[in-house]
Amino acid sequence: MNLTKKDLSAILRKELKLSVDISDSLVDEFFQVIKTTLRSQKSLKLSGFGSFEIFASKERSGRNPKTMKNYKIPSQNKVRFSPTSKAKYFLN
């Protein structure tokens, strides 16, 4: 099951009895803070849940399967998530 931003907003409305506008803005603001923090600090730790970290993938070579031509795939920034031991425990 995928959990969308709309689903998160609906859960907040139900659990906290918030209006649609407030719950939508809370979810949007939460993800905006995560994005801003990762851009500026390169890592984010959520206590009891896990940590997000930005890392650079290595440059590698790829091949177009249709034309069989080789090309370079440039290095990219990616996000890695590492759950805490508490999060691993409640998942299993």
Distance bins in CASP14 RR format, pairs under 12 A and 6 or more apart:
PFRMAT RR
TARGET T0000
AUTHOR 0000-0000-0000
RMODE 2
METHOD distances of the structure
MODEL  1
1 7 0 0 0 0 1 0 0 0 0 0 0
2 8 0 0 0 0 0 1 0 0 0 0 0
3 9 0 0 0 0 0 1 0 0 0 0 0
3 10 0 0 0 0 0 1 0 0 0 0 0
3 11 0 0 0 0 1 0 0 0 0 0 0
3 27 0 0 0 0 0 1 0 0 0 0 0
4 10 0 0 0 0 1 0 0 0 0 0 0
4 11 0 0 0 0 0 1 0 0 0 0 0
4 24 0 0 0 0 0 1 0 0 0 0 0
4 27 0 0 0 0 1 0 0 0 0 0 0
4 31 0 0 0 0 0 1 0 0 0 0 0
5 11 0 0 0 0 0 1 0 0 0 0 0
5 12 0 0 0 0 0 1 0 0 0 0 0
5 23 0 0 0 0 0 1 0 0 0 0 0
5 24 0 0 0 0 1 0 0 0 0 0 0
5 25 0 0 0 0 0 1 0 0 0 0 0
5 26 0 0 0 0 0 1 0 0 0 0 0
5 27 1 0 1 0 0 0 0 0 0 0 0
5 28 1 0 0 1 0 0 0 0 0 0 0
5 29 0 0 0 0 0 1 0 0 0 0 0
5 30 0 0 0 0 1 0 0 0 0 0 0
5 31 1 0 0 1 0 0 0 0 0 0 0
5 32 0 0 0 0 0 1 0 0 0 0 0
6 12 0 0 0 0 0 1 0 0 0 0 0
6 13 0 0 0 0 0 1 0 0 0 0 0
6 20 0 0 0 0 0 1 0 0 0 0 0
6 23 0 0 0 0 1 0 0 0 0 0 0
6 24 0 0 0 0 1 0 0 0 0 0 0
6 27 0 0 0 0 1 0 0 0 0 0 0
6 28 0 0 0 0 0 1 0 0 0 0 0
7 13 0 0 0 0 0 1 0 0 0 0 0
7 14 0 0 0 0 0 1 0 0 0 0 0
7 23 0 0 0 0 0 1 0 0 0 0 0
7 24 0 0 0 0 0 1 0 0 0 0 0
7 27 0 0 0 0 1 0 0 0 0 0 0
8 14 0 0 0 0 0 1 0 0 0 0 0
8 15 0 0 0 0 0 1 0 0 0 0 0
8 16 0 0 0 0 0 1 0 0 0 0 0
8 18 0 0 0 0 0 1 0 0 0 0 0
8 23 0 0 0 0 1 0 0 0 0 0 0
8 24 0 0 0 0 1 0 0 0 0 0 0
8 26 0 0 0 0 1 0 0 0 0 0 0
8 27 1 0 1 0 0 0 0 0 0 0 0
8 28 0 0 0 0 1 0 0 0 0 0 0
8 29 0 0 0 0 0 1 0 0 0 0 0
8 30 0 0 0 0 1 0 0 0 0 0 0
8 31 0 0 0 0 1 0 0 0 0 0 0
9 15 0 0 0 0 0 1 0 0 0 0 0
9 16 0 0 0 0 0 1 0 0 0 0 0
9 18 0 0 0 0 1 0 0 0 0 0 0
9 19 0 0 0 0 0 1 0 0 0 0 0
9 20 1 0 0 1 0 0 0 0 0 0 0
9 21 0 0 0 0 1 0 0 0 0 0 0
9 22 0 0 0 0 1 0 0 0 0 0 0
9 23 1 0 1 0 0 0 0 0 0 0 0
9 24 1 0 1 0 0 0 0 0 0 0 0
9 25 0 0 0 0 1 0 0 0 0 0 0
9 26 1 0 0 1 0 0 0 0 0 0 0
9 27 1 0 1 0 0 0 0 0 0 0 0
9 28 0 0 0 0 1 0 0 0 0 0 0
9 29 0 0 0 0 0 1 0 0 0 0 0
9 30 0 0 0 0 0 1 0 0 0 0 0
9 31 0 0 0 0 0 1 0 0 0 0 0
10 16 0 0 0 0 0 1 0 0 0 0 0
10 18 0 0 0 0 0 1 0 0 0 0 0
10 20 0 0 0 0 1 0 0 0 0 0 0
10 23 1 0 0 1 0 0 0 0 0 0 0
10 24 0 0 0 0 1 0 0 0 0 0 0
10 27 0 0 0 0 1 0 0 0 0 0 0
11 17 0 0 0 0 0 1 0 0 0 0 0
11 18 0 0 0 0 0 1 0 0 0 0 0
11 23 0 0 0 0 1 0 0 0 0 0 0
11 26 0 0 0 0 0 1 0 0 0 0 0
11 27 0 0 0 0 1 0 0 0 0 0 0
12 18 1 0 1 0 0 0 0 0 0 0 0
12 19 0 0 0 0 0 1 0 0 0 0 0
12 20 0 0 0 0 1 0 0 0 0 0 0
12 21 0 0 0 0 0 1 0 0 0 0 0
12 22 0 0 0 0 1 0 0 0 0 0 0
12 23 1 0 1 0 0 0 0 0 0 0 0
12 24 0 0 0 0 1 0 0 0 0 0 0
12 25 0 0 0 0 0 1 0 0 0 0 0
12 26 1 0 0 1 0 0 0 0 0 0 0
12 27 1 0 0 1 0 0 0 0 0 0 0
12 28 0 0 0 0 0 1 0 0 0 0 0
12 29 0 0 0 0 0 1 0 0 0 0 0
12 30 0 0 0 0 1 0 0 0 0 0 0
13 19 1 0 0 1 0 0 0 0 0 0 0
13 20 1 0 0 1 0 0 0 0 0 0 0
13 21 0 0 0 0 0 1 0 0 0 0 0
13 22 0 0 0 0 1 0 0 0 0 0 0
13 23 1 0 1 0 0 0 0 0 0 0 0
13 24 0 0 0 0 1 0 0 0 0 0 0
13 25 0 0 0 0 0 1 0 0 0 0 0
13 26 0 0 0 0 1 0 0 0 0 0 0
13 27 0 0 0 0 0 1 0 0 0 0 0
14 20 0 0 0 0 0 1 0 0 0 0 0
14 23 0 0 0 0 1 0 0 0 0 0 0
15 23 0 0 0 0 1 0 0 0 0 0 0
15 26 0 0 0 0 0 1 0 0 0 0 0
16 22 0 0 0 0 1 0 0 0 0 0 0
16 23 1 0 0 1 0 0 0 0 0 0 0
16 26 0 0 0 0 1 0 0 0 0 0 0
16 27 0 0 0 0 0 1 0 0 0 0 0
17 23 0 0 0 0 1 0 0 0 0 0 0
18 24 0 0 0 0 1 0 0 0 0 0 0
18 25 0 0 0 0 1 0 0 0 0 0 0
18 26 1 0 0 1 0 0 0 0 0 0 0
18 27 0 0 0 0 0 1 0 0 0 0 0
19 25 0 0 0 0 1 0 0 0 0 0 0
19 26 0 0 0 0 0 1 0 0 0 0 0
20 26 0 0 0 0 0 1 0 0 0 0 0
20 27 0 0 0 0 0 1 0 0 0 0 0
21 27 0 0 0 0 0 1 0 0 0 0 0
21 28 0 0 0 0 0 1 0 0 0 0 0
22 28 0 0 0 0 0 1 0 0 0 0 0
22 29 0 0 0 0 0 1 0 0 0 0 0
23 29 0 0 0 0 0 1 0 0 0 0 0
23 30 0 0 0 0 0 1 0 0 0 0 0
24 30 0 0 0 0 0 1 0 0 0 0 0
24 31 0 0 0 0 0 1 0 0 0 0 0
25 31 0 0 0 0 0 1 0 0 0 0 0
25 32 0 0 0 0 1 0 0 0 0 0 0
26 32 0 0 0 0 0 1 0 0 0 0 0
26 33 0 0 0 0 0 1 0 0 0 0 0
27 33 0 0 0 0 0 1 0 0 0 0 0
27 34 0 0 0 0 0 1 0 0 0 0 0
28 34 0 0 0 0 0 1 0 0 0 0 0
28 35 0 0 0 0 0 1 0 0 0 0 0
29 35 0 0 0 0 0 1 0 0 0 0 0
29 36 0 0 0 0 0 1 0 0 0 0 0
30 36 0 0 0 0 0 1 0 0 0 0 0
30 37 0 0 0 0 0 1 0 0 0 0 0
30 44 0 0 0 0 0 1 0 0 0 0 0
30 46 0 0 0 0 0 1 0 0 0 0 0
31 37 0 0 0 0 0 1 0 0 0 0 0
31 38 0 0 0 0 0 1 0 0 0 0 0
31 44 0 0 0 0 0 1 0 0 0 0 0
31 52 0 0 0 0 0 1 0 0 0 0 0
32 38 0 0 0 0 0 1 0 0 0 0 0
32 39 0 0 0 0 0 1 0 0 0 0 0
33 39 0 0 0 0 0 1 0 0 0 0 0
33 40 0 0 0 0 0 1 0 0 0 0 0
33 41 0 0 0 0 0 1 0 0 0 0 0
33 44 0 0 0 0 1 0 0 0 0 0 0
33 46 0 0 0 0 0 1 0 0 0 0 0
33 52 0 0 0 0 0 1 0 0 0 0 0
34 40 0 0 0 0 0 1 0 0 0 0 0
34 41 0 0 0 0 0 1 0 0 0 0 0
34 43 0 0 0 0 0 1 0 0 0 0 0
34 44 1 0 0 1 0 0 0 0 0 0 0
34 45 0 0 0 0 0 1 0 0 0 0 0
34 46 0 0 0 0 1 0 0 0 0 0 0
34 49 0 0 0 0 0 1 0 0 0 0 0
34 51 0 0 0 0 0 1 0 0 0 0 0
34 52 1 0 0 1 0 0 0 0 0 0 0
34 54 0 0 0 0 0 1 0 0 0 0 0
34 79 0 0 0 0 1 0 0 0 0 0 0
34 81 0 0 0 0 0 1 0 0 0 0 0
35 41 0 0 0 0 0 1 0 0 0 0 0
35 44 0 0 0 0 1 0 0 0 0 0 0
35 52 0 0 0 0 0 1 0 0 0 0 0
35 54 0 0 0 0 0 1 0 0 0 0 0
35 79 0 0 0 0 0 1 0 0 0 0 0
36 42 0 0 0 0 0 1 0 0 0 0 0
36 44 0 0 0 0 1 0 0 0 0 0 0
37 43 0 0 0 0 1 0 0 0 0 0 0
37 44 1 0 1 0 0 0 0 0 0 0 0
37 45 0 0 0 0 1 0 0 0 0 0 0
37 46 0 0 0 0 0 1 0 0 0 0 0
37 51 0 0 0 0 0 1 0 0 0 0 0
37 52 0 0 0 0 1 0 0 0 0 0 0
37 53 0 0 0 0 0 1 0 0 0 0 0
37 54 0 0 0 0 0 1 0 0 0 0 0
37 79 0 0 0 0 0 1 0 0 0 0 0
38 44 1 0 1 0 0 0 0 0 0 0 0
38 45 0 0 0 0 0 1 0 0 0 0 0
38 46 0 0 0 0 0 1 0 0 0 0 0
38 51 0 0 0 0 0 1 0 0 0 0 0
38 52 1 0 0 1 0 0 0 0 0 0 0
38 53 0 0 0 0 1 0 0 0 0 0 0
38 54 1 0 1 0 0 0 0 0 0 0 0
38 55 0 0 0 0 0 1 0 0 0 0 0
38 77 0 0 0 0 1 0 0 0 0 0 0
38 78 0 0 0 0 0 1 0 0 0 0 0
38 79 1 0 0 1 0 0 0 0 0 0 0
38 80 0 0 0 0 0 1 0 0 0 0 0
38 81 0 0 0 0 0 1 0 0 0 0 0
39 52 0 0 0 0 0 1 0 0 0 0 0
39 54 0 0 0 0 1 0 0 0 0 0 0
39 77 0 0 0 0 1 0 0 0 0 0 0
39 79 0 0 0 0 0 1 0 0 0 0 0
40 54 0 0 0 0 0 1 0 0 0 0 0
41 51 0 0 0 0 0 1 0 0 0 0 0
41 52 0 0 0 0 0 1 0 0 0 0 0
41 53 0 0 0 0 0 1 0 0 0 0 0
41 54 0 0 0 0 1 0 0 0 0 0 0
42 51 0 0 0 0 0 1 0 0 0 0 0
42 52 0 0 0 0 1 0 0 0 0 0 0
42 53 1 0 0 1 0 0 0 0 0 0 0
42 54 1 0 1 0 0 0 0 0 0 0 0
42 55 0 0 0 0 1 0 0 0 0 0 0
42 56 0 0 0 0 0 1 0 0 0 0 0
42 77 0 0 0 0 1 0 0 0 0 0 0
42 78 0 0 0 0 0 1 0 0 0 0 0
42 79 0 0 0 0 0 1 0 0 0 0 0
42 80 0 0 0 0 0 1 0 0 0 0 0
43 50 0 0 0 0 0 1 0 0 0 0 0
43 51 1 0 0 1 0 0 0 0 0 0 0
43 52 1 0 0 1 0 0 0 0 0 0 0
43 53 1 0 1 0 0 0 0 0 0 0 0
43 54 1 0 0 1 0 0 0 0 0 0 0
43 55 0 0 0 0 1 0 0 0 0 0 0
43 79 0 0 0 0 1 0 0 0 0 0 0
43 80 0 0 0 0 1 0 0 0 0 0 0
43 81 0 0 0 0 0 1 0 0 0 0 0
43 82 0 0 0 0 0 1 0 0 0 0 0
44 50 0 0 0 0 1 0 0 0 0 0 0
44 51 1 0 0 1 0 0 0 0 0 0 0
44 52 1 0 1 0 0 0 0 0 0 0 0
44 53 1 0 0 1 0 0 0 0 0 0 0
44 54 0 0 0 0 1 0 0 0 0 0 0
44 79 0 0 0 0 1 0 0 0 0 0 0
44 80 0 0 0 0 0 1 0 0 0 0 0
44 81 0 0 0 0 1 0 0 0 0 0 0
44 82 0 0 0 0 0 1 0 0 0 0 0
45 51 1 0 1 0 0 0 0 0 0 0 0
45 52 1 0 0 1 0 0 0 0 0 0 0
45 53 0 0 0 0 1 0 0 0 0 0 0
45 81 0 0 0 0 0 1 0 0 0 0 0
45 82 0 0 0 0 1 0 0 0 0 0 0
45 83 0 0 0 0 0 1 0 0 0 0 0
45 84 0 0 0 0 1 0 0 0 0 0 0
45 87 0 0 0 0 0 1 0 0 0 0 0
46 52 1 0 0 1 0 0 0 0 0 0 0
46 81 0 0 0 0 1 0 0 0 0 0 0
46 82 0 0 0 0 0 1 0 0 0 0 0
46 83 0 0 0 0 1 0 0 0 0 0 0
46 84 0 0 0 0 1 0 0 0 0 0 0
46 86 0 0 0 0 0 1 0 0 0 0 0
46 87 0 0 0 0 1 0 0 0 0 0 0
47 84 1 0 0 1 0 0 0 0 0 0 0
47 86 0 0 0 0 1 0 0 0 0 0 0
47 87 0 0 0 0 0 1 0 0 0 0 0
48 82 0 0 0 0 0 1 0 0 0 0 0
48 83 0 0 0 0 1 0 0 0 0 0 0
48 84 1 0 1 0 0 0 0 0 0 0 0
48 85 0 0 0 0 1 0 0 0 0 0 0
48 86 1 0 1 0 0 0 0 0 0 0 0
48 87 1 0 0 1 0 0 0 0 0 0 0
48 88 0 0 0 0 0 1 0 0 0 0 0
48 89 0 0 0 0 0 1 0 0 0 0 0
48 90 0 0 0 0 1 0 0 0 0 0 0
49 81 0 0 0 0 1 0 0 0 0 0 0
49 82 0 0 0 0 0 1 0 0 0 0 0
49 83 1 0 0 1 0 0 0 0 0 0 0
49 84 1 0 0 1 0 0 0 0 0 0 0
49 85 0 0 0 0 0 1 0 0 0 0 0
49 86 1 0 0 1 0 0 0 0 0 0 0
49 87 1 0 1 0 0 0 0 0 0 0 0
49 88 0 0 0 0 0 1 0 0 0 0 0
49 89 0 0 0 0 0 1 0 0 0 0 0
49 90 0 0 0 0 1 0 0 0 0 0 0
49 91 0 0 0 0 0 1 0 0 0 0 0
50 80 0 0 0 0 0 1 0 0 0 0 0
50 81 1 0 0 1 0 0 0 0 0 0 0
50 82 1 0 0 1 0 0 0 0 0 0 0
50 83 1 0 1 0 0 0 0 0 0 0 0
50 84 1 0 1 0 0 0 0 0 0 0 0
50 85 0 0 0 0 1 0 0 0 0 0 0
50 86 0 0 0 0 1 0 0 0 0 0 0
50 87 1 0 1 0 0 0 0 0 0 0 0
50 88 0 0 0 0 1 0 0 0 0 0 0
50 90 0 0 0 0 0 1 0 0 0 0 0
50 91 0 0 0 0 0 1 0 0 0 0 0
51 79 0 0 0 0 0 1 0 0 0 0 0
51 80 0 0 0 0 1 0 0 0 0 0 0
51 81 1 0 0 1 0 0 0 0 0 0 0
51 82 1 0 1 0 0 0 0 0 0 0 0
51 83 0 0 0 0 1 0 0 0 0 0 0
51 84 1 0 0 1 0 0 0 0 0 0 0
51 87 0 0 0 0 0 1 0 0 0 0 0
52 78 0 0 0 0 0 1 0 0 0 0 0
52 79 1 0 1 0 0 0 0 0 0 0 0
52 80 1 0 0 1 0 0 0 0 0 0 0
52 81 1 0 1 0 0 0 0 0 0 0 0
52 82 0 0 0 0 1 0 0 0 0 0 0
52 83 0 0 0 0 0 1 0 0 0 0 0
53 77 0 0 0 0 0 1 0 0 0 0 0
53 78 0 0 0 0 1 0 0 0 0 0 0
53 79 1 0 0 1 0 0 0 0 0 0 0
53 80 1 0 1 0 0 0 0 0 0 0 0
53 81 1 0 0 1 0 0 0 0 0 0 0
53 82 1 0 0 1 0 0 0 0 0 0 0
54 76 0 0 0 0 0 1 0 0 0 0 0
54 77 1 0 1 0 0 0 0 0 0 0 0
54 78 1 0 0 1 0 0 0 0 0 0 0
54 79 1 0 1 0 0 0 0 0 0 0 0
54 80 1 0 0 1 0 0 0 0 0 0 0
54 81 0 0 0 0 0 1 0 0 0 0 0
55 75 0 0 0 0 0 1 0 0 0 0 0
55 76 0 0 0 0 1 0 0 0 0 0 0
55 77 1 0 0 1 0 0 0 0 0 0 0
55 78 1 0 0 1 0 0 0 0 0 0 0
55 79 0 0 0 0 1 0 0 0 0 0 0
55 80 1 0 1 0 0 0 0 0 0 0 0
55 81 0 0 0 0 0 1 0 0 0 0 0
55 82 0 0 0 0 0 1 0 0 0 0 0
56 74 0 0 0 0 0 1 0 0 0 0 0
56 75 1 0 1 0 0 0 0 0 0 0 0
56 76 1 0 0 1 0 0 0 0 0 0 0
56 77 1 0 1 0 0 0 0 0 0 0 0
56 78 1 0 0 1 0 0 0 0 0 0 0
56 79 0 0 0 0 0 1 0 0 0 0 0
56 80 0 0 0 0 0 1 0 0 0 0 0
57 73 0 0 0 0 1 0 0 0 0 0 0
57 74 0 0 0 0 1 0 0 0 0 0 0
57 75 1 0 1 0 0 0 0 0 0 0 0
57 76 1 0 1 0 0 0 0 0 0 0 0
57 77 1 0 0 1 0 0 0 0 0 0 0
57 78 1 0 1 0 0 0 0 0 0 0 0
57 79 0 0 0 0 0 1 0 0 0 0 0
57 80 0 0 0 0 0 1 0 0 0 0 0
58 72 0 0 0 0 0 1 0 0 0 0 0
58 73 0 0 0 0 1 0 0 0 0 0 0
58 74 0 0 0 0 1 0 0 0 0 0 0
58 75 1 0 0 1 0 0 0 0 0 0 0
58 76 0 0 0 0 1 0 0 0 0 0 0
58 78 0 0 0 0 0 1 0 0 0 0 0
59 71 0 0 0 0 0 1 0 0 0 0 0
59 72 1 0 0 1 0 0 0 0 0 0 0
59 73 1 0 0 1 0 0 0 0 0 0 0
59 74 1 0 1 0 0 0 0 0 0 0 0
59 75 1 0 1 0 0 0 0 0 0 0 0
59 76 0 0 0 0 1 0 0 0 0 0 0
60 70 0 0 0 0 0 1 0 0 0 0 0
60 71 0 0 0 0 0 1 0 0 0 0 0
60 72 1 0 0 1 0 0 0 0 0 0 0
60 73 1 0 1 0 0 0 0 0 0 0 0
60 74 0 0 0 0 1 0 0 0 0 0 0
60 75 0 0 0 0 1 0 0 0 0 0 0
60 76 0 0 0 0 0 1 0 0 0 0 0
61 69 0 0 0 0 0 1 0 0 0 0 0
61 70 1 0 1 0 0 0 0 0 0 0 0
61 71 1 0 0 1 0 0 0 0 0 0 0
61 72 1 0 1 0 0 0 0 0 0 0 0
61 73 1 0 0 1 0 0 0 0 0 0 0
61 74 0 0 0 0 0 1 0 0 0 0 0
62 68 0 0 0 0 0 1 0 0 0 0 0
62 69 0 0 0 0 1 0 0 0 0 0 0
62 70 1 0 0 1 0 0 0 0 0 0 0
62 71 1 0 1 0 0 0 0 0 0 0 0
62 72 1 0 0 1 0 0 0 0 0 0 0
62 73 1 0 1 0 0 0 0 0 0 0 0
62 74 0 0 0 0 0 1 0 0 0 0 0
63 69 1 0 0 1 0 0 0 0 0 0 0
63 70 1 0 1 0 0 0 0 0 0 0 0
63 71 1 0 0 1 0 0 0 0 0 0 0
63 72 0 0 0 0 0 1 0 0 0 0 0
63 73 0 0 0 0 0 1 0 0 0 0 0
64 70 0 0 0 0 1 0 0 0 0 0 0
64 71 1 0 0 1 0 0 0 0 0 0 0
64 73 0 0 0 0 0 1 0 0 0 0 0
65 71 0 0 0 0 0 1 0 0 0 0 0
81 87 0 0 0 0 1 0 0 0 0 0 0
81 88 0 0 0 0 0 1 0 0 0 0 0
82 88 0 0 0 0 1 0 0 0 0 0 0
83 89 0 0 0 0 1 0 0 0 0 0 0
83 90 0 0 0 0 1 0 0 0 0 0 0
83 91 1 0 0 1 0 0 0 0 0 0 0
83 92 0 0 0 0 0 1 0 0 0 0 0
84 90 0 0 0 0 0 1 0 0 0 0 0
84 91 0 0 0 0 0 1 0 0 0 0 0
85 91 0 0 0 0 0 1 0 0 0 0 0
85 92 0 0 0 0 0 1 0 0 0 0 0
86 92 0 0 0 0 0 1 0 0 0 0 0
END
